[in-house]
Amino acid sequence: MSARDTILNRLRERADGPLTAPECDFAVVTDRGWGLDERLARFERWITSVHGEVIHAPWETWTEALAQVLTRKGIRTLALGREHPVAAEARRALADADLELVDVDRDIEGWQQEQFECVDAGLTSVRGAVAETGSLWLWPTPDEPRLISLVPSIHIAVLDAETIEDTFFDVVERHGWAREMPTNALLISGPSKTADIEQTLAYGVHGPRELVVLVRHVDADTEKSL
């Protein structure tokens, strides 16, 4: 029996009877009723208000938009995964570019210094976003470890517009976190920032100084063919 089961059994076998969950009204944290356009507009308004950058691109040509971002920002080394479709497609599109693609599926002790000193940017997929707060949510994997979104100076996140939820509660409900809660989910609401230094807001002190969200859109014709 696991420690969790032991604790739950003790709660169920209390002398004054088992504990029961109280009835809860979650209406205050859900049921916004926003459509896709409203969710996207709210997400963009909030994340850009804290220095996040949003770039829109059609699904078919998003890698072209990615290449333009890399060129515009002078990125020479890009850390990314291999297995996720976003990383795999980016690798194919950038294979002939004047750019070093850095493998991240390595033990951190073996390339820690390289990651902190030599990598210009990290590219990740995201599971979705929250319109109400302008937040991305990521569920890191060995193929896309969390450090590639937390260490490089620039974090480029690829978001599908259709995966934006109204509220964080809707994310938890839709993705069944009550049954399978991620052990290492990340909520990102802009580049790294702190006000510890003389109470002056500064960006990039403890993490990425820039966050670029590349929003992919599926047009009606493409959606029918998927």
N, C-alpha and C positions, 0 to 999 in steps of 0.2 A: 504494500500500500504506500502510495506517495505521501509526502508531507502535506500536500494540498488536500488529499482525500482525508487524511487524519484530522486536519483542522475542521473541514466541513462536517465530518461525522460528529465531532465534539459539539459543534454548533447545533446540529440536528437533535442530539441526545441531551439537550439541556433539561434540567429538572422542571422548569416551568414551560416546557414544550419547545418545539422547533421554531426558529426564527422565520418569519415570512417577510418577503419584500413588500414595502409599502407601495400603495398605488401612487403613481407619479403622472403628472401632466407635463408632457414635453412640448406642448404647443409653443411655448415661448422660445424654443431653440430650433424649431423646424417649421415646415408648412409656409415657407415664404411665397411660394407660387410663382417664382420668376421663370421666365422662358430662357432659352439659350442665349439670345442676344443680351438680355438684361444681366444674366450671370456673367457673361464675358465682359460687359461694360463695367460692372461693379468690381470684378476682379482686377481689371486693368487700372481702374481709377485708384484703388487702394494700393496696389503694389507699386505703381509709378509715383505715388505720393511719398514713398520712402526710398526713392532713387532706384527702384527696379526699372529695367528697360524691357519693353514688350515689342516684339517684331512679329507680324502676321505673315503667313506664307501658305500657299496651297499645299495640300498633301503631296502632290506629285513633284513639286519643285522645292521642297523645304530644304534639301541639301544645298541648293544653290544659294538660298538665303543664309544658310550656315556658313558657306564659303565666303560670302561677302562680309559677314560679321568677323570672321577670323582675319581677313585681310584688313578691314577697317581698324581693328584693334591691334594689329601687329602681332598676332599670336603665332608663335613659331613652334611651340610644343603643346600638344593637346592630349590630355589623359582621358581615356575612355575604355569601356568594356569591349567584349567581343560577341557575346551570345545574344544579348537583347537586340531585337530588331532595329531599334534606333541606333545603337552602336554599330551593328553590322552594316546598315545602310550608309551610315556616315563614313565608315572605313572604305567601302567600295567607292563612294563619291570622291573621297579625298586621297585615294591611292596614289595619284600622280601629282598631287599638290606639293608645293615647296614647304613641307610641314612635317614635323616628326610626330608620329602617333605613338603615344606612350602606353604600353600594356599595364593594366592595374591589377590583374589577377595574380599578384605576387604577395609573399609574406611581407608585411609592412617593415619588418626589421631589415629586410634586404634592400629596400629602396627608399627608406625614410628620408635620407638626406636629399636624394634626387627629387623626391616629391616636393619638399619644402623649398628647394633652392633652384630647381631647373624647369619645373612645369609652369607654363604660362596660364593654362586654363584647364578646367575639367568639364566634360560633357556628360550629362546624365539624362535618362528618361525620368518621367515622374508618373506616379499612379493617377494623379488628379489634382484638383485645386478647390479652394473654398472661396466662393464669391463674396460672402459676407465680410471676410477679413483680408482678402487679397493674399491668401497663403497657398503655397504649393505643398503637396505631401508626397514624400518619397518613402519607399520601403527598400532600403539597401539590401543587396545580395553580394555573394562573393564575386560575381561578375561586375557589379557596380557598387563597390564599397562606399560607405558614407564619406570617407576622407576625400574623395575626388570632388565632393560638393562643398567641403568645409575648409580645405587647405589652399588650393590654388587661388591666385588673385582674382580670377574671373571664373564664375560658374555659369555655364550655359545649360539651361534646362529646356527640354523639348516637351511641350504640353499639347495634348489633343483637346481642342475646344470642347468637344462633346463630353469630356470627363470632369468638367467643372460642376461641383455640387453647390447648392444654396448655402448650407451651413456645415460646420464640422460634425454636428450630430447626424446629418444626412450621410456623411462619409462613413461614420461608424456603423450606422444602420445598414446602408447599402452593401458594404463590404464585409459584414458579419464579424465585426471585431469582438463581439460577445462570445463567439465560438472560437475564433482564431485571431487573437489580438497580436499584432506584430510586436516583436521584442525590441525593435530598433527603428521605429518610424520617425521620420523627420518632418517637422513643419517649418517651412521657410517663407518668411514674409518680407523679403528684401535682402540686400547685401548686409554683411556683418556691420554692426554699429554698437557704440558704447558711449556713455556720457560720464564715465568714471574720471576722465582727465579734466580737472578743473570745471566739471559740470558743463563741458562743451561737447556737443554731439559730434563724434568722429566716426568715419566709415573705414572698414577694412583693417581694424586694429587686431581683431582676433579671428579673422577669417576673410572670405572674399570681399574685396572692395567694390566689385561690380557683380550684378546679377542680370543676366540676359535671358528672358523667357521667349523662346521661339514657339509661337502658337500655330499649330497645324490645323488647317480647315479642310474639311471634306466637302466638295461641291456635290450637288444633287446627282449628277451623272456618275461621278466616281462612287458615291455611296450605293447606287443601284448595282454597280458591278462588283462590290466587295462581298 
